[in-house]
């Protein structure tokens, strides 16, 4: 690990690939619903950071693989911290969708 590794942006493409390869995984978009509707990763679910304390309604198994992303990576980092504090043990922050150049799904 290099001295400036903390400043590197996460590679959302790599994180998304890992999600797709992980059986039983959840992919949470922690942006607000209107942002999610404008474009999101296929198979992701909208679960805004402001509602993260209600995650047990969706993910009951605290050892289930959970991947989180947002717009820039700031909210997903916060979501990861909050989920770990709530006892979730297999959480991965994959960063910000602004770095993703693949096809996005739009909601109507």
Secondary structure by P-SEA (a helix, b strand, c coil): cccccccccccaaaaaaaaaaccbbbbbccccaaaaaacccccbbbbcccccccccccccccccbbbbbcccaaaaaaaaaaaaaaccccccccccccccccbbbbcc
